[in-house]
Amino acid sequence: MTPRLSLMRRLATLARPVMTPLILSALCRILDQFAGIALLSVAAYGAATSATNPADASATITRTLTIMVVLALVKAVLRYLEQYTGHYVAFSALEHLRVWAFGRIWPQAPAMSTSSHTGDILSKVTRDIDRIEVFFAHTIAPVTAALVVPLSSLATLAVWASPTLALTALPFVLAVTWAVPFLGTRRGAKTADALLAARAQQAMHVTETVQGVRDIVDFGYEHPRLQQHAILDAPIVTHTSTMWRLVALRRGASQALMYVSLVTLAVVGLGLYGTGQLSLPEVAASLAAVFATYSAARGLEDVMTDLEKALASAQRLFHLTDAPPAVADPPVSETRELPAGPLAVSFNNVTFTYPPAPGRPSCAPALTGVTFEARPGTRTVIAGRSGAGKSTLAHLLLRVWDPNAGTIHLGGVNICHLPLATLRSTVALVSQNTHLFNVSIAENLRLANPDATLKELKTACGIACIDQDIEDFPAGYDTRVGEFGENISGGQRQRLALARALLSGARVLILDEHTSHLDEATAAQVRDSLRTAFPEVTLIEITHRLGDAAGADLVLHVDGGVLQETTATRLLTPLPLPVPLPLPVESGIVPTFERESGHNPTFVSR
């Protein structure tokens, strides 16, 4: 079975819940096309009869018009039912497909979002699914009708008029039905794949442009960005032109075959009329029937281009949905429960390397042999430079990925034996890139606890030291934060994210650079408030500033994915910020500092 047939079979399988209306749609289309053939044949027969028998022309015309009106009404009803049931099938199948696709993608999150481009994912789950609608609404019924109607029509013609005429028309009809639509199929399939890939690249570019429009404008990068868009648009124009050339080729071939066949049938029919085997009205009705038959015969050719795009979209979508999730719930027999009360977090000789992904610079180990324990009711600080592997520790604790070696325990239980829902409701991460939705502050907070009361929201915000800021807003907790939280400051976004995490009731809090937008006084106030309100919660704070470790119970220094040192930090004091010596710019000498190691400033020539 070819890949295209496999895709169509899989899509047909997804349409099983709506198979009954789908069959009804195909049946209505077949009957509608039979009515269309009969309508044109009756008109031709009546006109020819009136011309050859003028004496009875009035009665013939009246009879012909009556039959045509009835057939037209029947055809209109059938056409409406076909369109109604076809689109009911299409939208119902698309709804089912969207739910099915989301259910397949959800287990891959959040690892998928770190290894794939957001614009490409959005393109697959929106535009590609929309393009698949062509398969459900405009493919199955036309293909069925193209198989049934032409052969049935020619069989009727052979019985009613002449087998000679039917056999003469047969090769032309078969060519238009099953040969012409497949002209350039291989090239069309490759072009459709390339076209969708190019559009995905363009969608990613547009998404990034919209998200970064402020920086683009601030740095005057509009024209280069537009030039990049034009470069990405060029292959789309090329591939679209190729698709339309294929459409023109098929349409031209089918039209040529149709008119050649009609001329041939006219010659054969007049010959049969000359020998007395057919009357002139029968010849006229036969030609009209064959002409109308081509409407059904071209059904597949009319949808072939859109079908190629639909199948290419389905292939892209299935490539996304068929990817195995990075992690999964444990088997029921291996599932364990967490103990009540405070929980310790322990890493035991953990080693991890990120899986290969487009755009990832290397596959060097992100963590190597990391071992430590964060005890309940303590504050552990994980310090190190950017890219040292600090955030990876948090992601492994939440099972975004599983370590390649070693184990991670929560409350003495291997996290691989915990259901993901249990683990992620017990451990809350406040990321430095926490997303806020374009809704009110209250709605953003209730993401962690939909049933939280206003009093509970205020309590959480008080602990996060954001309550007074919210009260100062004219709309208070009903204030909309804007897209990506742009209506509030960076520090307010971080404290709001912390308040949301507190509402989750988590027993372990991971704070990843959660004070990077705060001044030192506010950051210290947030830490003190948090420790006072939740003395039994296990706090793990990730930072690149060693000064943030003041007052911590444990400091872990990570460098290059290796735990360099473990320090009991009740005795640790933050290092003072080095003050650079004033140097003239033209000297070419700039100061560099090594805060984490405690060295004095050094000066290097650049």
KEVOBA-314394 format. One line per field, with one value per residue (C-alpha): x, y, z; residue in three letters. Coordinates in steps of 0.2 Angstrom, whole numbers, padded with zeros to 4 digits. Layout:
// KEVOBA-314394
east = c(X / ...)
north = c(Y / ...)
up = c(Z / ...)
type = c(ALA / ...)
END
This chain:
// KEVOBA-314394
east = c(0000 / 0007 / 0009 / -0005 / -0017 / -0011 / -0015 / -0032 / -0036 / -0031 / -0041 / -0056 / -0054 / -0055 / -0072 / -0080 / -0090 / -0099 / -0100 / -0119 / -0121 / -0105 / -0114 / -0130 / -0120 / -0112 / -0129 / -0137 / -0122 / -0125 / -0143 / -0141 / -0129 / -0141 / -0155 / -0143 / -0140 / -0158 / -0163 / -0151 / -0156 / -0175 / -0172 / -0162 / -0174 / -0189 / -0180 / -0176 / -0193 / -0201 / -0190 / -0193 / -0212 / -0218 / -0237 / -0235 / -0222 / -0234 / -0238 / -0220 / -0214 / -0227 / -0223 / -0204 / -0205 / -0216 / -0203 / -0189 / -0197 / -0199 / -0181 / -0175 / -0184 / -0178 / -0160 / -0161 / -0167 / -0153 / -0140 / -0145 / -0145 / -0128 / -0120 / -0128 / -0123 / -0106 / -0102 / -0109 / -0097 / -0083 / -0085 / -0089 / -0074 / -0063 / -0070 / -0066 / -0049 / -0044 / -0049 / -0039 / -0024 / -0024 / -0025 / -0010 / 0000 / -0004 / 0007 / 0022 / 0021 / 0031 / 0046 / 0039 / 0038 / 0057 / 0062 / 0050 / 0046 / 0030 / 0025 / 0027 / 0016 / 0003 / 0003 / 0000 / -0014 / -0023 / -0020 / -0016 / -0031 / -0042 / -0035 / -0039 / -0058 / -0056 / -0054 / -0070 / -0081 / -0075 / -0066 / -0075 / -0092 / -0085 / -0073 / -0088 / -0099 / -0085 / -0084 / -0103 / -0111 / -0101 / -0102 / -0120 / -0124 / -0115 / -0123 / -0140 / -0136 / -0131 / -0148 / -0159 / -0151 / -0136 / -0121 / -0111 / -0112 / -0109 / -0093 / -0087 / -0089 / -0082 / -0063 / -0065 / -0075 / -0063 / -0048 / -0057 / -0062 / -0046 / -0032 / -0032 / -0034 / -0018 / -0007 / 0008 / 0003 / 0020 / 0026 / 0010 / 0013 / 0031 / 0026 / 0012 / 0024 / 0036 / 0023 / 0016 / 0034 / 0038 / 0022 / 0026 / 0043 / 0034 / 0021 / 0036 / 0044 / 0028 / 0025 / 0042 / 0040 / 0024 / 0031 / 0047 / 0039 / 0045 / 0063 / 0062 / 0056 / 0068 / 0083 / 0077 / 0077 / 0060 / 0068 / 0079 / 0065 / 0053 / 0067 / 0068 / 0049 / 0051 / 0064 / 0053 / 0038 / 0048 / 0047 / 0028 / 0025 / 0036 / 0027 / 0010 / 0013 / 0018 / 0002 / -0009 / 0001 / -0004 / -0022 / -0022 / -0014 / -0028 / -0042 / -0035 / -0034 / -0051 / -0059 / -0050 / -0055 / -0073 / -0075 / -0066 / -0078 / -0093 / -0087 / -0084 / -0101 / -0110 / -0102 / -0106 / -0123 / -0127 / -0121 / -0133 / -0147 / -0143 / -0145 / -0161 / -0155 / -0158 / -0170 / -0163 / -0171 / -0162 / -0145 / -0148 / -0152 / -0137 / -0125 / -0133 / -0132 / -0113 / -0110 / -0118 / -0109 / -0093 / -0098 / -0097 / -0082 / -0072 / -0077 / -0060 / -0050 / -0059 / -0053 / -0036 / -0026 / -0034 / -0033 / -0014 / -0013 / -0025 / -0014 / 0002 / -0006 / -0012 / 0006 / 0013 / 0000 / 0003 / 0021 / 0018 / 0005 / 0014 / 0029 / 0031 / 0030 / 0046 / 0039 / 0023 / 0013 / 0020 / 0011 / -0002 / 0007 / 0022 / 0013 / 0017 / 0009 / 0018 / 0019 / 0009 / 0018 / 0034 / 0044 / 0063 / 0070 / 0085 / 0095 / 0106 / 0120 / 0109 / 0116 / 0106 / 0109 / 0096 / 0089 / 0094 / 0083 / 0084 / 0093 / 0101 / 0119 / 0126 / 0122 / 0135 / 0129 / 0118 / 0121 / 0134 / 0133 / 0123 / 0119 / 0111 / 0097 / 0085 / 0077 / 0059 / 0057 / 0074 / 0079 / 0091 / 0100 / 0106 / 0119 / 0129 / 0132 / 0119 / 0119 / 0127 / 0112 / 0102 / 0085 / 0088 / 0088 / 0070 / 0064 / 0070 / 0061 / 0045 / 0048 / 0049 / 0062 / 0069 / 0088 / 0099 / 0106 / 0103 / 0087 / 0077 / 0066 / 0052 / 0048 / 0058 / 0048 / 0056 / 0047 / 0046 / 0034 / 0022 / 0008 / 0012 / -0003 / 0002 / 0020 / 0015 / 0002 / 0015 / 0030 / 0027 / 0039 / 0040 / 0049 / 0059 / 0048 / 0031 / 0017 / 0002 / -0014 / -0022 / -0036 / -0038 / -0026 / -0039 / -0041 / -0022 / -0021 / -0035 / -0026 / -0018 / -0034 / -0050 / -0060 / -0050 / -0060 / -0055 / -0049 / -0037 / -0031 / -0027 / -0018 / -0007 / -0003 / 0001 / 0014 / 0021 / 0021 / 0011 / -0006 / -0003 / 0002 / -0015 / -0025 / -0017 / -0024 / -0041 / -0049 / -0040 / -0040 / -0051 / -0036 / -0032 / -0013 / -0012 / -0004 / 0011 / 0007 / 0013 / 0001 / 0011 / 0030 / 0042 / 0043 / 0024 / 0023 / 0036 / 0027 / 0010 / 0018 / 0024 / 0006 / -0001 / 0011 / 0007 / -0012 / -0008 / -0005 / 0012 / 0023 / 0039 / 0042 / 0055 / 0059 / 0069 / 0076 / 0060 / 0068 / 0078 / 0066 / 0066 / 0077 / 0086 / 0075 / 0059 / 0067 / 0073 / 0055 / 0048 / 0059 / 0056 / 0037 / 0038 / 0048 / 0037 / 0020 / 0027 / 0039 / 0037 / 0038 / 0054 / 0061 / 0073 / 0079 / 0089 / 0099 / 0115 / 0118 / 0128 / 0122 / 0104 / 0111 / 0111 / 0102 / 0100 / 0101 / 0111 / 0120 / 0124 / 0136 / 0134 / 0146 / 0145 / 0132 / 0143 / 0140 / 0156 / 0153 / 0140 / 0140 / 0130 / 0126 / 0119 / 0137 / 0138 / 0137 / 0134 / 0149 / 0150 / 0148 / 0165 / 0166 / 0175 / 0189 / 0186 / 0195 / 0195 / 0185 / 0199 / 0211 / 0203 / 0204 / 0188 / 0186 / 0179 / 0174 / 0173 / 0160 / 0156 / 0174 / 0177 / 0192 / 0196 / 0192 / 0204 / 0208 / 0210 / 0213 / 0200)
north = c(0000 / 0017 / 0030 / 0041 / 0026 / 0023 / 0041 / 0040 / 0024 / 0031 / 0047 / 0036 / 0027 / 0043 / 0046 / 0030 / 0040 / 0049 / 0035 / 0035 / 0053 / 0050 / 0036 / 0047 / 0061 / 0049 / 0042 / 0059 / 0065 / 0049 / 0052 / 0070 / 0067 / 0054 / 0067 / 0079 / 0067 / 0063 / 0082 / 0086 / 0070 / 0074 / 0092 / 0086 / 0072 / 0084 / 0097 / 0085 / 0077 / 0094 / 0098 / 0082 / 0082 / 0100 / 0095 / 0088 / 0101 / 0110 / 0094 / 0088 / 0104 / 0104 / 0086 / 0089 / 0105 / 0096 / 0082 / 0094 / 0104 / 0088 / 0082 / 0100 / 0100 / 0082 / 0087 / 0103 / 0093 / 0080 / 0093 / 0102 / 0085 / 0081 / 0097 / 0097 / 0079 / 0082 / 0097 / 0089 / 0075 / 0087 / 0098 / 0083 / 0074 / 0089 / 0091 / 0073 / 0075 / 0091 / 0082 / 0066 / 0076 / 0087 / 0070 / 0063 / 0079 / 0083 / 0069 / 0075 / 0092 / 0101 / 0092 / 0095 / 0114 / 0114 / 0103 / 0110 / 0127 / 0135 / 0142 / 0125 / 0116 / 0130 / 0127 / 0109 / 0109 / 0123 / 0126 / 0108 / 0101 / 0113 / 0108 / 0090 / 0095 / 0093 / 0074 / 0072 / 0084 / 0084 / 0068 / 0052 / 0056 / 0063 / 0047 / 0036 / 0045 / 0045 / 0026 / 0022 / 0036 / 0035 / 0016 / 0015 / 0029 / 0020 / 0004 / 0012 / 0020 / 0003 / -0004 / 0011 / 0017 / 0008 / -0003 / 0004 / 0022 / 0016 / 0006 / 0021 / 0033 / 0020 / 0024 / 0042 / 0042 / 0030 / 0041 / 0057 / 0048 / 0037 / 0043 / 0062 / 0065 / 0056 / 0065 / 0072 / 0064 / 0061 / 0078 / 0085 / 0076 / 0082 / 0099 / 0099 / 0093 / 0106 / 0120 / 0116 / 0115 / 0132 / 0139 / 0132 / 0141 / 0157 / 0154 / 0152 / 0168 / 0178 / 0171 / 0176 / 0193 / 0197 / 0192 / 0202 / 0217 / 0229 / 0224 / 0224 / 0242 / 0247 / 0241 / 0247 / 0229 / 0231 / 0231 / 0216 / 0206 / 0210 / 0205 / 0188 / 0186 / 0189 / 0176 / 0164 / 0169 / 0165 / 0146 / 0147 / 0156 / 0144 / 0128 / 0136 / 0140 / 0122 / 0116 / 0127 / 0121 / 0103 / 0109 / 0117 / 0101 / 0090 / 0102 / 0104 / 0086 / 0082 / 0095 / 0089 / 0071 / 0077 / 0087 / 0074 / 0060 / 0071 / 0073 / 0055 / 0050 / 0062 / 0054 / 0037 / 0042 / 0050 / 0034 / 0024 / 0036 / 0034 / 0015 / 0017 / 0009 / 0025 / 0040 / 0058 / 0061 / 0046 / 0052 / 0069 / 0062 / 0050 / 0064 / 0074 / 0059 / 0057 / 0075 / 0076 / 0060 / 0070 / 0081 / 0065 / 0059 / 0075 / 0073 / 0067 / 0078 / 0093 / 0089 / 0081 / 0097 / 0100 / 0082 / 0082 / 0097 / 0088 / 0072 / 0082 / 0091 / 0074 / 0067 / 0083 / 0081 / 0062 / 0065 / 0076 / 0065 / 0049 / 0055 / 0045 / 0056 / 0059 / 0052 / 0042 / 0037 / 0021 / 0004 / 0002 / -0012 / 0000 / 0015 / 0022 / 0035 / 0049 / 0050 / 0063 / 0079 / 0088 / 0080 / 0078 / 0079 / 0069 / 0067 / 0051 / 0051 / 0058 / 0060 / 0067 / 0072 / 0081 / 0071 / 0077 / 0091 / 0104 / 0120 / 0112 / 0116 / 0100 / 0084 / 0085 / 0080 / 0093 / 0085 / 0072 / 0062 / 0075 / 0069 / 0080 / 0081 / 0095 / 0092 / 0097 / 0114 / 0120 / 0132 / 0125 / 0137 / 0130 / 0143 / 0143 / 0153 / 0153 / 0136 / 0127 / 0114 / 0122 / 0123 / 0105 / 0099 / 0107 / 0099 / 0082 / 0084 / 0088 / 0073 / 0084 / 0071 / 0056 / 0055 / 0043 / 0037 / 0039 / 0041 / 0056 / 0053 / 0063 / 0059 / 0043 / 0038 / 0036 / 0049 / 0037 / 0027 / 0042 / 0047 / 0063 / 0072 / 0068 / 0073 / 0090 / 0094 / 0091 / 0100 / 0118 / 0127 / 0146 / 0148 / 0164 / 0163 / 0160 / 0163 / 0174 / 0173 / 0189 / 0188 / 0196 / 0194 / 0183 / 0172 / 0170 / 0165 / 0153 / 0143 / 0134 / 0132 / 0136 / 0135 / 0148 / 0162 / 0180 / 0179 / 0165 / 0175 / 0190 / 0179 / 0171 / 0188 / 0195 / 0181 / 0185 / 0204 / 0208 / 0212 / 0231 / 0233 / 0224 / 0235 / 0250 / 0245 / 0253 / 0236 / 0227 / 0208 / 0211 / 0220 / 0212 / 0208 / 0210 / 0198 / 0189 / 0200 / 0216 / 0227 / 0224 / 0225 / 0211 / 0211 / 0210 / 0196 / 0186 / 0189 / 0185 / 0169 / 0165 / 0168 / 0157 / 0143 / 0145 / 0143 / 0125 / 0119 / 0111 / 0104 / 0107 / 0124 / 0127 / 0145 / 0148 / 0165 / 0171 / 0187 / 0192 / 0207 / 0213 / 0224 / 0217 / 0223 / 0217 / 0200 / 0198 / 0203 / 0190 / 0176 / 0181 / 0181 / 0164 / 0155 / 0162 / 0157 / 0140 / 0134 / 0115 / 0117 / 0112 / 0127 / 0125 / 0142 / 0142 / 0158 / 0164 / 0176 / 0169 / 0184 / 0176 / 0162 / 0172 / 0163 / 0147 / 0130 / 0123 / 0130 / 0119 / 0126 / 0119 / 0121 / 0112 / 0100 / 0094 / 0098 / 0107 / 0110 / 0109 / 0122 / 0123 / 0142 / 0148 / 0155 / 0161 / 0179 / 0187 / 0193 / 0211 / 0218 / 0223 / 0241 / 0243 / 0256 / 0270 / 0267 / 0277 / 0269 / 0272 / 0261 / 0245 / 0238 / 0231 / 0224 / 0206 / 0199 / 0181 / 0184 / 0165 / 0161 / 0176 / 0182 / 0201 / 0209 / 0206 / 0216 / 0210 / 0218 / 0216)
up = c(0000 / -0005 / 0008 / 0001 / 0002 / 0019 / 0024 / 0016 / 0025 / 0042 / 0039 / 0034 / 0050 / 0060 / 0051 / 0058 / 0071 / 0057 / 0044 / 0043 / 0037 / 0026 / 0017 / 0016 / 0008 / -0005 / -0009 / -0011 / -0023 / -0034 / -0035 / -0038 / -0053 / -0060 / -0059 / -0068 / -0082 / -0083 / -0084 / -0098 / -0108 / -0106 / -0112 / -0127 / -0131 / -0130 / -0141 / -0154 / -0154 / -0156 / -0170 / -0179 / -0176 / -0176 / -0176 / -0159 / -0153 / -0140 / -0131 / -0132 / -0124 / -0110 / -0106 / -0107 / -0096 / -0083 / -0081 / -0081 / -0066 / -0056 / -0060 / -0055 / -0039 / -0035 / -0039 / -0028 / -0013 / -0016 / -0018 / -0002 / 0007 / 0000 / 0005 / 0022 / 0027 / 0019 / 0029 / 0044 / 0042 / 0038 / 0054 / 0065 / 0059 / 0061 / 0079 / 0082 / 0074 / 0084 / 0100 / 0095 / 0090 / 0106 / 0116 / 0107 / 0108 / 0127 / 0134 / 0124 / 0133 / 0140 / 0132 / 0114 / 0116 / 0120 / 0105 / 0092 / 0085 / 0092 / 0075 / 0067 / 0080 / 0079 / 0060 / 0061 / 0074 / 0066 / 0047 / 0043 / 0052 / 0043 / 0026 / 0030 / 0029 / 0010 / 0013 / 0023 / 0014 / -0004 / -0007 / -0001 / -0009 / -0026 / -0027 / -0024 / -0037 / -0049 / -0048 / -0048 / -0059 / -0076 / -0077 / -0072 / -0085 / -0099 / -0094 / -0095 / -0112 / -0119 / -0113 / -0118 / -0134 / -0141 / -0135 / -0149 / -0142 / -0124 / -0129 / -0140 / -0125 / -0112 / -0115 / -0115 / -0099 / -0090 / -0095 / -0088 / -0072 / -0068 / -0079 / -0080 / -0061 / -0058 / -0071 / -0062 / -0045 / -0039 / -0043 / -0036 / -0020 / -0018 / -0022 / -0009 / 0004 / 0000 / -0001 / 0017 / 0023 / 0016 / 0023 / 0040 / 0039 / 0035 / 0049 / 0061 / 0054 / 0056 / 0074 / 0079 / 0070 / 0079 / 0096 / 0094 / 0085 / 0099 / 0098 / 0079 / 0078 / 0092 / 0083 / 0066 / 0059 / 0049 / 0032 / 0035 / 0043 / 0028 / 0016 / 0026 / 0024 / 0005 / 0004 / 0013 / 0002 / -0014 / -0013 / -0009 / -0025 / -0035 / -0027 / -0029 / -0048 / -0050 / -0042 / -0053 / -0069 / -0064 / -0062 / -0079 / -0087 / -0079 / -0083 / -0101 / -0104 / -0097 / -0108 / -0123 / -0121 / -0117 / -0133 / -0144 / -0137 / -0141 / -0159 / -0160 / -0153 / -0164 / -0179 / -0173 / -0168 / -0185 / -0193 / -0182 / -0186 / -0205 / -0204 / -0194 / -0178 / -0168 / -0170 / -0170 / -0152 / -0146 / -0153 / -0145 / -0128 / -0129 / -0132 / -0118 / -0106 / -0110 / -0109 / -0092 / -0086 / -0087 / -0073 / -0062 / -0071 / -0067 / -0048 / -0043 / -0055 / -0047 / -0029 / -0034 / -0030 / -0013 / -0009 / -0012 / 0001 / 0013 / 0012 / 0014 / 0029 / 0037 / 0035 / 0044 / 0058 / 0060 / 0061 / 0076 / 0084 / 0082 / 0091 / 0107 / 0123 / 0132 / 0148 / 0153 / 0168 / 0177 / 0175 / 0188 / 0196 / 0199 / 0205 / 0222 / 0234 / 0242 / 0261 / 0270 / 0276 / 0271 / 0257 / 0254 / 0236 / 0232 / 0217 / 0216 / 0204 / 0190 / 0172 / 0158 / 0140 / 0130 / 0115 / 0098 / 0091 / 0077 / 0083 / 0098 / 0098 / 0105 / 0113 / 0127 / 0144 / 0153 / 0170 / 0175 / 0192 / 0202 / 0220 / 0233 / 0245 / 0249 / 0265 / 0270 / 0277 / 0271 / 0257 / 0245 / 0232 / 0216 / 0209 / 0193 / 0177 / 0163 / 0154 / 0168 / 0170 / 0184 / 0176 / 0169 / 0187 / 0189 / 0173 / 0178 / 0195 / 0186 / 0173 / 0158 / 0154 / 0163 / 0167 / 0157 / 0173 / 0192 / 0201 / 0208 / 0224 / 0232 / 0249 / 0247 / 0232 / 0215 / 0204 / 0190 / 0201 / 0203 / 0191 / 0182 / 0188 / 0206 / 0204 / 0195 / 0208 / 0222 / 0214 / 0208 / 0196 / 0195 / 0179 / 0174 / 0158 / 0166 / 0154 / 0159 / 0148 / 0142 / 0155 / 0172 / 0186 / 0196 / 0181 / 0179 / 0198 / 0197 / 0184 / 0198 / 0208 / 0199 / 0215 / 0225 / 0233 / 0232 / 0250 / 0245 / 0230 / 0242 / 0254 / 0241 / 0233 / 0251 / 0253 / 0236 / 0240 / 0225 / 0235 / 0236 / 0218 / 0213 / 0225 / 0217 / 0200 / 0196 / 0192 / 0206 / 0203 / 0187 / 0179 / 0162 / 0161 / 0142 / 0130 / 0138 / 0154 / 0145 / 0155 / 0171 / 0175 / 0174 / 0193 / 0195 / 0183 / 0193 / 0209 / 0201 / 0195 / 0213 / 0220 / 0207 / 0212 / 0230 / 0226 / 0220 / 0237 / 0231 / 0245 / 0235 / 0227 / 0213 / 0210 / 0194 / 0194 / 0201 / 0208 / 0193 / 0190 / 0208 / 0218 / 0232 / 0246 / 0238 / 0234 / 0252 / 0258 / 0246 / 0253 / 0271 / 0268 / 0259 / 0273 / 0286 / 0278 / 0273 / 0285 / 0280 / 0261 / 0253 / 0243 / 0229 / 0222 / 0206 / 0203 / 0194 / 0207 / 0222 / 0233 / 0232 / 0243 / 0259 / 0273 / 0263 / 0272 / 0257 / 0242 / 0227 / 0214 / 0197 / 0183 / 0166 / 0172 / 0187 / 0205 / 0210 / 0228 / 0242 / 0256 / 0272 / 0270 / 0286 / 0287 / 0269 / 0266 / 0249 / 0240 / 0237 / 0220 / 0213 / 0208 / 0191 / 0190 / 0179 / 0163 / 0147 / 0133 / 0120 / 0131 / 0124 / 0142 / 0150 / 0167 / 0170 / 0186 / 0193 / 0207 / 0210 / 0214 / 0225 / 0215 / 0213 / 0196 / 0183 / 0167 / 0150 / 0133 / 0120)
type = c(MET / THR / PRO / ARG / LEU / SER / LEU / MET / ARG / ARG / LEU / ALA / THR / LEU / ALA / ARG / PRO / VAL / MET / THR / PRO / LEU / ILE / LEU / SER / ALA / LEU / CYS / ARG / ILE / LEU / ASP / GLN / PHE / ALA / GLY / ILE / ALA / LEU / LEU / SER / VAL / ALA / ALA / TYR / GLY / ALA / ALA / THR / SER / ALA / THR / ASN / PRO / ALA / ASP / ALA / SER / ALA / THR / ILE / THR / ARG / THR / LEU / THR / ILE / MET / VAL / VAL / LEU / ALA / LEU / VAL / LYS / ALA / VAL / LEU / ARG / TYR / LEU / GLU / GLN / TYR / THR / GLY / HIS / TYR / VAL / ALA / PHE / SER / ALA / LEU / GLU / HIS / LEU / ARG / VAL / TRP / ALA / PHE / GLY / ARG / ILE / TRP / PRO / GLN / ALA / PRO / ALA / MET / SER / THR / SER / SER / HIS / THR / GLY / ASP / ILE / LEU / SER / LYS / VAL / THR / ARG / ASP / ILE / ASP / ARG / ILE / GLU / VAL / PHE / PHE / ALA / HIS / THR / ILE / ALA / PRO / VAL / THR / ALA / ALA / LEU / VAL / VAL / PRO / LEU / SER / SER / LEU / ALA / THR / LEU / ALA / VAL / TRP / ALA / SER / PRO / THR / LEU / ALA / LEU / THR / ALA / LEU / PRO / PHE / VAL / LEU / ALA / VAL / THR / TRP / ALA / VAL / PRO / PHE / LEU / GLY / THR / ARG / ARG / GLY / ALA / LYS / THR / ALA / ASP / ALA / LEU / LEU / ALA / ALA / ARG / ALA / GLN / GLN / ALA / MET / HIS / VAL / THR / GLU / THR / VAL / GLN / GLY / VAL / ARG / ASP / ILE / VAL / ASP / PHE / GLY / TYR / GLU / HIS / PRO / ARG / LEU / GLN / GLN / HIS / ALA / ILE / LEU / ASP / ALA / PRO / ILE / VAL / THR / HIS / THR / SER / THR / MET / TRP / ARG / LEU / VAL / ALA / LEU / ARG / ARG / GLY / ALA / SER / GLN / ALA / LEU / MET / TYR / VAL / SER / LEU / VAL / THR / LEU / ALA / VAL / VAL / GLY / LEU / GLY / LEU / TYR / GLY / THR / GLY / GLN / LEU / SER / LEU / PRO / GLU / VAL / ALA / ALA / SER / LEU / ALA / ALA / VAL / PHE / ALA / THR / TYR / SER / ALA / ALA / ARG / GLY / LEU / GLU / ASP / VAL / MET / THR / ASP / LEU / GLU / LYS / ALA / LEU / ALA / SER / ALA / GLN / ARG / LEU / PHE / HIS / LEU / THR / ASP / ALA / PRO / PRO / ALA / VAL / ALA / ASP / PRO / PRO / VAL / SER / GLU / THR / ARG / GLU / LEU / PRO / ALA / GLY / PRO / LEU / ALA / VAL / SER / PHE / ASN / ASN / VAL / THR / PHE / THR / TYR / PRO / PRO / ALA / PRO / GLY / ARG / PRO / SER / CYS / ALA / PRO / ALA / LEU / THR / GLY / VAL / THR / PHE / GLU / ALA / ARG / PRO / GLY / THR / ARG / THR / VAL / ILE / ALA / GLY / ARG / SER / GLY / ALA / GLY / LYS / SER / THR / LEU / ALA / HIS / LEU / LEU / LEU / ARG / VAL / TRP / ASP / PRO / ASN / ALA / GLY / THR / ILE / HIS / LEU / GLY / GLY / VAL / ASN / ILE / CYS / HIS / LEU / PRO / LEU / ALA / THR / LEU / ARG / SER / THR / VAL / ALA / LEU / VAL / SER / GLN / ASN / THR / HIS / LEU / PHE / ASN / VAL / SER / ILE / ALA / GLU / ASN / LEU / ARG / LEU / ALA / ASN / PRO / ASP / ALA / THR / LEU / LYS / GLU / LEU / LYS / THR / ALA / CYS / GLY / ILE / ALA / CYS / ILE / ASP / GLN / ASP / ILE / GLU / ASP / PHE / PRO / ALA / GLY / TYR / ASP / THR / ARG / VAL / GLY / GLU / PHE / GLY / GLU / ASN / ILE / SER / GLY / GLY / GLN / ARG / GLN / ARG / LEU / ALA / LEU / ALA / ARG / ALA / LEU / LEU / SER / GLY / ALA / ARG / VAL / LEU / ILE / LEU / ASP / GLU / HIS / THR / SER / HIS / LEU / ASP / GLU / ALA / THR / ALA / ALA / GLN / VAL / ARG / ASP / SER / LEU / ARG / THR / ALA / PHE / PRO / GLU / VAL / THR / LEU / ILE / GLU / ILE / THR / HIS / ARG / LEU / GLY / ASP / ALA / ALA / GLY / ALA / ASP / LEU / VAL / LEU / HIS / VAL / ASP / GLY / GLY / VAL / LEU / GLN / GLU / THR / THR / ALA / THR / ARG / LEU / LEU / THR / PRO / LEU / PRO / LEU / PRO / VAL / PRO / LEU / PRO / LEU / PRO / VAL / GLU / SER / GLY / ILE / VAL / PRO / THR / PHE / GLU / ARG / GLU / SER / GLY / HIS / ASN / PRO / THR / PHE / VAL / SER / ARG)
END
